[in-house]
Amino acid sequence: MATRFPLRLTAALSLVPALALAEPPQAAPAASTDTPATEAAGDGLAFAASLEACVVASHQSPHPFVSGFVVEHAVSGIEGEHCGYSQTMPGGMRMECRLSQAGRNGLAAEFREVAAGRLAGGTAEQAAWTRECDIITADGKRMPLGKD
C-alpha cells in the first residue's frame, strides 16, 4: 500500500499558478514496491528525526497526485540560523525552505503522522512551516510560499 502524503506537505501544488504553465511532469524512477511497509515507515521516522535535528539526510516518497513521480526530500544542514530543506516537484520545480526549529518540528510531525498511517489526507489549511519556503520554478523563478 503506497503512503499518501497530506496536502499540507504538498501545499505548493495548489498554491502556485505557474503549475498550469509548467512543463509536463517528468516521472522519477518509481520507488521499490517490494519494500515492507514497516521499513518504509521507519525511513520516514528516521527522516523526521534528522529533520528535527537538522542532520543531513534524504528520503523518497511517492507523489500524492502524480502517479509514478517520486518526491526527493533532502535536509542540507544548518545554514546560518536555519535548516535547509528541499523537495522535488513535478514540472522540474522544487521547494526550498529555510526552517526555524518550530518549522522543523512542524514538518517532522507531519512525516511521523504519515509514517504512522494517521495522516493520509489533508486540509485546505496551509501548515505554518510553509511560510518558511519558496517554490523554484523550472525556469529558476523564486516564488514565496505562504507569505502574507
N, C-alpha and C positions, 0 to 999 in steps of 0.2 A: 504494500500500500504506500503510495507516494505521500510524502509530507507536503501539506499545503501551507504556505506562509500567509500570514494575515495581510489584509490590505494595508495596515499600518506600516509593515515592512516594505511595502511597495507603493507607498502613497504617491511617490513621484510619478508613477504611471498615469494616475488620474489627474494630476495637477499640472502637467507640462503640455501645453498646447502644441508644442513642436513635435510631439509624437505623431500627430496626424501627417506631418510633412516629412518625418524621418524615413530613412531607407527601410525596406522591409527587414524584419528581424532575421538575424543570422543565427542559426542554431549552433550552440557549442556542443561538444560531444556529450551525449546523454550519460548521466550517472549510472553506474552499475546497478542492475536490478537484482543481482544475486547477493547483495549485502543484507544481512538480517536487520530488521527494523530497530532492534535494540542497539546495534552497532551504530547505525545512522543517528539515532537519538543521542548516543554517547558522544558522537562527533559534535553535535550541536551543543551539548552541555560543556564539552571541553572548549569549544569556540567561545561560548558565553563567558566562561571563566577567564579566558585570555583577553577578551574584550574588556571586561571589568578591570582587569589588572593592567591593561594596555601593553600586553606582551605580543610581539609579532606572531601572527597566526593567519591561517587561511581556512576556508570552509566552502563547500559547494552545496547547493540546494536546487531542486527543480523550480523553475519559474511558475508562479501560481496561475498565470494567464496564457503564457506562450508555450504550447506543448513542444517538448524537445529542447528548450533553451535552459541551460544550466547557469544559475547565478553564481558568480565567483565573489565571495566575501573575503575581505582582507583587512587585518589590523596591521598598520605600518609602524606603530610605536608612538612614543611621545614626540610631539612637535611643539616646542615651546611649553605652554601650559595646557595644551590639549592633546588628545589622542587621535591619530589619523585612522580613519576607517573608510573603506570604499567598497562598492559593489558594482558589478557589471549589469548592464541593462540592454534590452533588445534595441535594435536600430543603431548599434555602435555607440551607445551612450553609456555613461557611468554616473554614479552618485558618489560624491566625495564629501566627507564630514570631518570636522574638527570638533570632537566631542569632549565636553566637560565630564567630570566624574558623574554628575547627575545624568547626562546624556548616555554615557556608557552603561550606567546601571539600568536605565530605561530600556535601551536596546537589548542588553543582555537578558533582561527579564523576558522579553518577547521571544528570544531564541530558546530560553528554558521552557516557556509555555508551549512552544511548537514542539520541542523535543518530548515533552510530557503528553502531547496529544490533546492539550486543553485549548489550543488556540489555532483553529483551522479556518476560521472565517475572519471577518474584520468589521470595522465600523467605518462610518464616513468621517469620524473624528481623526484628526491628524495627531500623531504622537508628538509630545513636546520635543523629543530629541531631534526631530526632523528640522527644527528651526536652526540647527547647527550644521546643516547640509546644503550643498549646491548640486545641481544637475549639470553635467558637462555634455553638451550635445555632440553629435558626430562631427560637426564642423568646428568644434572647440569653443563654442559659446558657453559661458558660465551663467546659469540661471539659479538665483537663490530659491530655496525650497522652504516654504513655511514661514517666511519672514514677513512681518507686518509692514 
